[in-house]
Amino acid sequence: MFGPEGPSWRELAVQALSSVEHGYDLLAPKFDRTPFRTPDDVLGSVTKALAPLGPFEDGLDLCCGTGAGTEVLAGLCRRSVTGVDFSAGMLDVARRRVRPAGGPGVAWVRGDARALPFTAAFDLVVSFGAFGHFLPRELPGLFAQVHSVLRPGGDFAFPVLAPPRPTRPAFWMLLGFDAVMRVRNALWRPPFVMYYRAFRLGAVLEELGRAGFAVELRALPAFGRRGDGSPRARLVVARKVRPRPAA
């Protein structure tokens, strides 16, 4: 599953018993050789879907990790790209591997997505594979932060995959993973928040609307459709259209 260059089971166990931040510091040197990195076909499909919505000047990769999404932004933004993550180890890897030639300037910022250290400075915010690290009750605050750093008319975009059905092994694998994490967090401190099934699209769309976004769902054609005709993967595009309602 991880290959000879990926982390060992012992390394994964140490990471899982750490905090989220320290766990990713430990995993960072081998992160790109694990299945946790966003696949290239997802990155390419999102790039293709976002291109007609531009041009964009300044982009932010939220919870950037080792910079895969930052590379997407570098191909879409003309002036600047910023990656923000709270793991110093992941940012160190990103600095070394993401060096676009002749493109926009790239900056790396260590910070918490729940308290972003920016003003309304971006036309586009993207995020890949990070939302499992946020509990459902944290989503209103997270989306409020994204809203605050976007210029009026700016877009917040992220891919979502259709959840597997109960007849598929993946359904039970994800259910089991979340159950193990809940037991782990009940028995061990500090907690490691990573839940695959807690990010529910219906609730997410509702919270985005409350935060002041107009939301559009775009199918990602490269992933095809399920038996009922629904897309296997979608791009959520949330546009900042009004001031965020007062709390």
N, C-alpha and C positions, 0 to 999 in steps of 0.2 A: 504493500500500500504506500509506503513512504520511500522505498528504494534505499540502496546502500549509502547514499549521501545525505539522506534525511535524518531526522532525530531518532534516537533509539527509544525503545519503550521506557527505559529508565528515565531518560531526559523528558519524555512526555509526562511521566508520572510526577516528576519534580515540578514541572510547569503547572500541572493541574492542581497541585497542593500549594501553589503560590497565589499571590494576588494577581488580578488581571494584568496590571502594569508590569510587575516583576516577571510574571510568567512569559509575557511577550518579549521582555528584555532577554530572557534566557533562550527563547525560541528563535529570535531574530536572525542569527547567522545561518540557520537552516530553513527558515520559513518558506522561501521560494522553492524548496524541494519537498514540500508537503502538499496534500490535497487542499489545504486551507487557503492557498493563494487563489485569487479569482482567475478562472480559466481564460485563456487568450480569446476563445470564441465569444465569451460574454463581453470582454473588453472591446473587441472589434465590432460586435453588434451594437453596443451602446454608442460607440464613436460614430458609426454610420447613421444611427437614428438621431443623434444630436446635431450633426453637421448642418442640416437644413434650417435649424432654429437659430443659427448664428448670423453674422459673426459675433464672437465674444471677445471682450478685451481682457478681463481678469477672471481667473478661475481659482476655486478652492477645492482641494481634495480632503474631505472630512474623514478623519480616522484613516489616514493615508497608508499606514503600515510601511511596507518596503517600496511604495511608490508606483504600483501598477496603474492605479487610477490617475496619478499625477502625469504619467505618460500619455494617457488619453487626453487630458486637459492640454498638454503641450502641443497636441495636434489640432486643438480646437480654438485656443486662445491666442490673441495676437500680441499682448503686452506682457502679462505676468501670470505665473502659476504659483500657488502656495499649497504645500502639504502640511497638515496639522495632525499630530498624534501625541498621545501622552506617554508613549514608550520611547525612551531615549535610544534603546537598542535598535528598534525598528527604524527610527529616523537616521541613525548612523549608517545602516545598510542602504537606505534610500539615497542618502547623499552620495554614496559611492557608485551606485548603479544607474541613477537617473541623471544623465548629463546631455540634454538635447542640444544638438549643434545647430546654431543659427536660428533657434526658435525663441519663444518668450523667455524672460528671466524666471528662474526657479528659486523659491525660498522655502526653507523648512522651519517650522515653528513647533516647539513642544508646548502642548496645551490640552486642556480638557474640552471635549465637544459640548459639555454642559455649561461651560463658561468661556466662550470663545473670546480671545483677546483682539478682536477686530471691530472696526466700524462698518458701515454699509459701503463696502469696497469692492464687491464682486458682482459679476454678471451671471456667473454659473457656479453652482456648488454641486459636486457629485460625491457619492459614497458607495463603496463596494464591500459587501460582506461584513459590515460592522454592527448591524442593528441587533444582532443577538446578544450583544454586550450591554444592552439597555433594557431595563425592566419596563413593562407597559406603562407604569405610572410615571416613568421618566420621559416619555415621548412628548408630552406637551411642552416641557421645558426645553428639550432638545430642538423641537421644531421652532420654538420661539427664538432660540439662538440662531438658527439658520436664517430665519426671516430677518433678524436684526442685521446680519452681515451682507444681505443682498441689496443691491440697488433696486429701486422700483422697476418692475418689469423683468427682474432677474429670475433665473430658473434654478430649481433644486431638483436634481434628477438622480434616480437610482433604479437598478434592475430588481425585479422580483420574479422568482420561479414559482410555477404552480405547485402547490403542495402535493406530495404523492398520495394516492388513494390507499385506503386500508388493505386493499388486495395486493399491494406492492410491498416487497421486503423493505424498501427504503422508509416507508411509513413507520414500521415497527422499529427500525434502527434509530430513527430520529426520536421516536417516542421513548425508547429505552435510554438514549443518550440524555435527554432532558430529565428523565426520572433519576438517573445516576447523579446528574449535577445537582438536583434538588436535595437528594440525600447527602451528598458531599457537603453542600452549603449549610445543611442543618447540623452537621456534625463537626465541621472544620472551619476555622478562621485563619486568615481572612477569606471572604467568599471569592469565588471565581464565577462571575456572571457570564454565562454563555448558554443560551437556550435557542434551539432552532425553531421551535414551534410557538414561541411567544409573540412573534411579530406577525399579527393578523392583518391582512390587507384591508378589510373593511374598517377596522378600528383605526388603522393608519390613515386612511383617506379622510375619515371623520376628523381626526386630530389636525391634519394638514389644513382642512377647511377652517377649523376654529382658529388656527394660527394666522390666517389671513392669506392663504394660498388658493388659487384656482387650479384644480388638478385635472390632468388628462392622462389617460392610460394609452400607451402605444404598444402594439404587438411587436415582438422581435421575431421577424419571419424566419430567421435562420434556425430556430428551435422547433418549428412546426406547430402542430395543433394536437390536442388530445382527441379522444374518440367522440366527445360531445361537441367538438368544434372550437372549444376555448383555447387560447394560446398557451403554449407551455412556458413561455417567458414573456414578460411585459416590462416596459420602461415607464416608471412613474415620473411624470414631468409636472412639478408644482411651481406655478408662477406667482411671484409676489405682486398682488394686485391691489391690496389695501393695507392700511395700518393694522398692526396686530391689535385685537381687542384688549381693553384693559383687563387686568386680572380681577 
